Every structure is written in structure tokens, then in C-alpha cells.
């Protein structure tokens, strides 16, 4: 994942709680709005209900007054005209004893003379013969209504008023100036004509919001106006609103406190994760992911012709881990990382890819500069490494790819792979190696990859054939006394493939163990048939890889196969190369002792090929030492060469160790070795490696072999 993607993911993760918080706040606000709207509706319903109650009260009062007039008029009904003349006097006396409403009498109502609004109801009086005698009516209706509505609504905080259908005031519950009522006359009239029942714009209550309800009084085209202060009922929902608001504030405060803490924790964790994601846990250098990002950034604008990518590997590192332990292996990796850090310049960088593999980008002025840097790395590493481990020399190999301008659009992975190809190409060469990538390397790697993909199936298909090179006793008239088992791969596509081409590949991923065991069991199968046929017993030597002997079941497996095929003790020989020698001689001697108990002969192969010393002959309990081919090549000083060989053979005999010379190509060498006391010779001078069938035929037809010079001999290491 790139940095931009990681930042985007980080921001998204941080945004989630914020979005959740916003969602909660929005829900609270929506709920609050819902409650306000609901309470507003409830308040409106309440106001309208109160207005209807006032309407009922006022209407009941008017109806009561009318009923009173009707009762009085009923009392005067049936009078004759003479008695009717006394009505004004009678009514006057009645008014003196009545409180509130004042009654007036008129034979005929003259509305041109009377104020219609001042006489809000009247009743006809009929005489004895049902003839009209006059009218009873109330006078000064406005004052009467004012007295009646002088109790204000809603706990003394409201206003109640009656208006006619033109918007003129008839009566009101308070005694404000007429100018105040005239100011709202047009508004009242508009409400009446538009049938508008409510309003909040009358401004009759000072310094407070109000709610007005105008409903018909159902009498004289009058309308009842009820004005309520909103504070009268606002408290019903204010507590809820304030409570929700306080909850929002408290939750927001707690959320942001928690969020800030989480933000700091997440930020710290992200830094830790980034460090883990881009840092190698063992060496504390960059890992490959971080290297690719940095390399891409540098090469994006750089002059590619001044840069190279290198790939460095420690030879036989798995063997070092197995023998010396992972702690020692880790120490070596840390040491190398420290040295590589010192070699890195301003625009140079490196990383640990995995295991013992390191990759770097190097800016150079000349190509020799990089090779000199590699040599300096080897020297510094040797000084540090020798202070801890004096037995196993640790070697490095480095492959280099020099970038060209056409690599501008090539991925870092491809460039690193080319450097790795160069490293793999030189890895099997002895010593520390430095190689530069070329097309030949690519072709070889492709070829090796093809072989590697076919190897396991080749074992199952029995494509690996046994070849044997005879061993000749030069102290017993050149008699054939045994043979060394070698292998050839009969590939259907490529034909015969020599061991030198596929053994190093198999050693890389431990397929060599499968091959070792397949060859050993196949050899035992043949050897069992050979011995059962009554043929002369011989010594049969089988090679064992350095990886194979480190397996916990090594001795048990080989012992069980030997027992399975009933091979007598003292006939099977296991050959170990000197490169498998362990730091602790006692460990190897313990292994040899267990093999001796199983009836095996143990030999040290390729003596002199690597870093062996004469102390090996003294310390190891081996049965046979095989002198390497390097001793038998023509040298400029044959005398010195033969002195060394003679003394090695002599010391071996003194230690009761047989000496075998392999890779012998010339008859004069045979004569020298015979005189030096060498027991057995194995080489082209007597016979080349041959298929198993030919070797068995040779044993049946020939007792001894005559030496013969063969100038076309090839390196014996390609035959094993």
C-alpha cells in the first residue's frame, strides 16, 4: 500500500467516529425539532381550546343576560296600554336594585338614534292582545362587557376582547387606550375577512411573544379575540429542549475528550505501525517495501546512468544457521547491515529483503567505485566476523545491475531481479564474488528455472540415473575394488544433464535431500541384487550432501535402508565433503560413531579443496580420505607438490586412514602414488563414470584395469 493510500485509510478511520458523533448530534437536533414542533402544535391546540372556553363563557353570559330580559319581558306581557305607560318607572326602580346589567325601555327602537353596538341585545314586550308594547334592551353594552371580561385569561397574563365584523372594539378585558385598539383594527378586519383564526403579529403584550386566536362569538356578528403570552406554556417544552441541549453539550465534550485521547493513541500507533511496516525487525534498516518506495522516488528524476542496483547474499547461510545456530546467524546479519549503512551515500540506500539477502541502490561516478566498495565491505566484514567465528569462513557474493536511460519505465522489482540474477550466476563460484548482469546470465537463470520446475517430477519419473566410476587398488595389481555412485539426469527435453548443472540448484531449496535418498535407495536395490547373484563383494561409495546430514533422521534413515536391502557391514561408504565439517569436531565424530554402529564406512571427500587443515586428519574419526583433483594437475613445481602429497598419505596411514586419489589423469601420477603408498585411485586414467549396467558388466568381464593417459579428462567436480 502506498503512503497516499495509507494516509487516506488513516483519515477515513479517524473520520468514522466524527461522522458517528455528527449523526448522533443530528439525531438529537431532529428529535429536538420534532419535540418543538409537537409542543408548538400542542400549545396551539391548547390556545385554541382556551379560546373556545372563553367563547363559551362570553356566549353563556350573553345568553344569560338575554334570558334575564326574556324573563322580565315575560313578566310584563299581557299588560294593556295604560299599564304599559308605567314601564319606564317600573324598570327604573328595578335598575336601582340590580347590579351589573342596566335595562332600558323604549316603545320603539330607533337605531338611528341609538348606538347599535351599545345595545348588544333587546327583547320585545307584547301586551294583552299580543300587541307590541315596546322593547327592553341593555344600555352601555361596552362597559358591561368590559366588566364581565375584566378577569384576564391564562393566569392573569392574557387579553380577551370582542370586535364587530368591521374590526371595531366592542369590549376588552383590559383598560388600554383606544389608540392601541385602533392600531390593530385593520389587522383584525383582515383576519375576519380572510377567515384567519390565529396570529402572532398583534403586539398587544409588551416585551413578549404572543399567540392570538380570533373566533366568531356567534352573536351580533361579533368576534372574540384571545391573546395568550407564549411564556405561559413555553415552559412546557423548554425544560425538554434545555435538557437535550445540555445532553448534547456534555456528550460532545466527552466525545471530543475521548476523541482527542484516541487521536493521540491512534497517531502514536500509526507511527509505530509505519515503523514496523517499513523497518526490518532484525537489522533495524529499511525493509524491501520501504526500499522500493525510496528508490522509485530517487530514480523518478535522477540521471539513471549514474545509478546501480546491487543484490548481496551470504553464501551457505542456511548451513551457518543450522550449524552455528540462529543467534549467530542473526549476529552476522546485523554486522553486515551496519557495514552496508556505512557504505551508503546521500542518494544511496539499502535494505534487507529476507533471510540473508540485501538489496541496495548506489550512486556512483565510475563503475569501479562499486567494486571497490564491495572489496571494502569484505575486508571490514572479515575483521568483525573473525573475532567471533574462526572455523567457518563466511563469504559474500554481490550481483550488480547498472541502470540505463531505457530503464526509466521499468519497475524496481524487475531491476532488483536483474541484480539478483547476477548474484545467483556467481554464487556457486568459490570465494567472495562480484558479478555484473548481462544477457548470458539471464539465459542461464531462465534455463535453471526451467530445470528447477522439472526436478521433483523428474525424481518421481526416475529420470535420474546411476553412473559409477570404478575405484582401482594400485597396490593390488590395479584390481577393481569398488566404485563411486554418481548421478546423471536424463532429461527428455535436454538430454543428459551433468550434476554440475543441477546439483547447486537442488541444494538451494533442499531438493538435494530427496535426490540423495533416491540415489541411495536405488544404489542399495542394485547392490542387493548384485550380492545375491553371488558376485564378488565390492565397496560402494555414495555421496551425502551437507544439508542431508543435518536432518535429525539422517542416521536412522540410511541405517534402515541398508538393513532393508540386507547390505553387509563394511561395504557401503558414505562420502562427506570437507565443507560439511562442523565447528565442534565432537559433533561430527558422534555422527560418524553412530554410522559405524550401523556398519557404514565414512570418508572425507575433496580433501584440500577448501579450508581443510591437517588437523582434520588428527581430530576426525574417519576411515578414508580422498585427495582432491587439485593435487594432481600439472604444476610448475612437481617436486614440492609430490612432497605434500606423500606426507599426507603417510600421515593418513599412520592414523590408520586409507588414502584415495581422485581425478588422476596421467600414468606417471599413478606410478608416483603407488610409490607413495596410496591405496586406491579413481580417475580417467583408469575409467570414466559409466552407466550402472556397464559397470556391472565390467565387473563380470574384467578383474583389473590398465592405466591410460587421457588428455580429454574433465574436472571431476562435474561428475559428482
Secondary structure, DSSP 8 states (H G I E B T S, - for coil): --HHHHHHHHHHHHHHHHHHHHHHHHHHHHHHHHHHHHHHHHHHHHHHHHHHHHHHHHHHHHHHHHHHHHHHHHHHTT--HHHHTTHHHHHHHHHHH--S--EEEESS--TTTS-TTT---EEEEE-TTS-EEEEEEES-HHHHHHHHTTS-HHHHT-EEEEE-TTS-EEEESS---HHHHHHTHHHHHHHHHTT--EES----STTS-EEEEEEE-SSTT-EEEEEEETHHHHHHHHHHHHHHHHHHHHHHHHHHHHHHHHHHHHHHHHHHHHHHHHB-TTT-SEEHHHHHHHHHHHHTTS-GGGEEEEEEEETTHHHHHHHH-HHHHHHHHHHHHHHHHHH--TT-EEEEEETTEEEEEEE-SSHHHHHHHHHHHHHHHHHHHHTT-SSS---EEEEEEE--GGGGGS-HHHHHHHHHHHHHHHHTSSSSEEEE--HHHHHHHHHHHHHHHHHHHHHHTT-EEEEEEEEEETTTTTEEEEEEEEEEEEETTTEEE-HHHHHHHHHHTTHHHHHHHHHHHHHHHHHHHHHHTT----EEEEE--TTGGGSTTHHHHHHHHHHHTT--TTSEEEEEEGGG--SSHHHHHHHHHHHHHTT-EEEEEEETSSS--THHHHH---SEEEE-GGGGS--S-HHHHHHHHHHHHHHHHHTT-EEEEES---HHHHHHHHHHT--EEESTTT---EEHHHHHHHHHH-SB------TT---GGG--
